[in-house]
């Protein structure tokens, strides 16, 4: 890789980090269940990891979570840890599965795996960390699993996964046209245009549905 390509990649990653921070600050839904927050930064970070690989995705996630800690978050280092674990597992799992063989089917498998992994990971770490942060017992945390933590994390991860499927192709196409990303991508074969349109339609319906469910869930809790 040439020096100019390295600089171009760093510039593109910096743009994606800035977009993730903007999504974190301006598109967040705070106070769900009293202490949970939805923000779509993982969508931008996962798109970045799909383009540049899992290691780059994890580095971008750490930078964004650090910026979040010193700007909009009031949870300090504990919040940084929880946010990085949440973003890191989602971004890492999805991109590890997708990056080696960039096909639509691998993207879908990666995102579904990321939803499951993130939900399981955050249940474990909420069980470990929440008693230290909120001064509650672990029994009280366990009591939150079914009514709050499981549905919230499933909704958050599923909404982000649907947004990645909806936006990825358009973002990569724009970056390629601007010369920031090389013009290379494998496909699943067959009718590529039809497959893309179908995925976009299904993703758009899923995004609208999951966003409405998230808003209803936030008001109910």
C-alpha positions, 0 to 999 in steps of 0.5 A, spaced: 500 500 500 502 506 498 503 512 502 498 516 498 493 510 499 494 510 507 493 517 507 487 517 503 484 511 508 486 515 514 482 521 511 476 516 510 476 513 517 477 520 520 470 522 516 467 516 518 469 517 525 466 524 525 460 522 522 459 517 528 460 522 533 455 526 529 450 521 529 452 519 537 450 527 539 444 528 534 441 522 533 440 519 540 434 517 544 437 517 552 433 515 558 430 509 556 429 505 562 432 510 566 439 509 564 440 506 557 441 510 551 440 508 543 444 512 538 446 509 531 454 510 531 455 503 530 451 503 523 457 508 521 462 504 525 460 498 522 460 501 515 467 503 516 469 496 518 466 493 512 470 497 508 477 497 512 477 491 516 475 489 523 482 492 526 480 499 523 473 498 526 475 497 533 480 503 533 474 507 530 470 505 535 474 506 541 476 513 538 468 515 538 467 512 545 472 516 548 469 522 544 462 520 547 465 520 554 468 527 554 462 530 550 455 528 551 456 522 556 456 523 564 458 516 565 465 517 565 470 511 564 465 506 566 460 508 560 466 508 556 468 501 557 460 499 556 460 503 550 466 500 547 464 493 549 457 494 545 460 497 539 466 493 539 462 486 539 457 489 534 462 492 529 467 486 530 463 480 529 459 483 523 466 485 520 470 479 521 465 475 518 464 479 512 471 482 510 474 476 508 469 475 503 464 481 501 458 478 499 451 480 501 449 473 504 456 474 508 453 481 510 447 478 513 450 473 516 455 477 520 450 482 522 445 477 525 451 474 528 453 481 531 446 482 534 446 476 538 453 477 540 452 484 542 445 482 546 449 476 550 455 480 551 451 486 554 447 482 558 453 479 561 457 486 562 450 489 565 450 484 570 457 485 572 458 493 572 451 495 573 451 494 581 457 497 581 455 503 577 448 504 580 448 501 587 443 495 586 444 488 587 445 483 582 438 480 583 435 487 581 439 487 575 437 479 573 430 482 574 431 487 569 433 482 563 426 480 561 423 487 561 428 491 559 435 489 558 434 483 553 428 487 549 432 494 549 439 490 546 435 486 541 432 492 538 438 497 538 442 491 535 437 489 530 435 497 528 443 498 527 443 492 523 438 494 518 440 501 517 447 498 515 444 494 510 440 500 508 445 505 507 452 501 506 451 500 498 450 508 498 455 510 502 461 505 499 458 508 492 459 515 494 466 514 497 468 510 491 466 516 486 469 521 490 476 516 490 476 515 497 475 508 496 478 503 491 473 501 486 473 493 488 467 489 491 465 482 490 458 480 489 453 474 490 452 473 483 446 473 479 441 479 478 445 484 482 441 490 481 435 486 483 438 483 489 440 490 492 433 493 491 430 487 494 435 488 500 434 496 500 426 495 500 426 489 506 431 494 510 427 500 509 421 496 512 425 493 518 428 500 519 421 504 520 418 498 524 424 497 529 424 505 530 417 505 531 418 499 536 424 503 539 420 509 540 414 505 543 418 501 548 422 508 550 415 511 552 413 505 555 419 503 560 
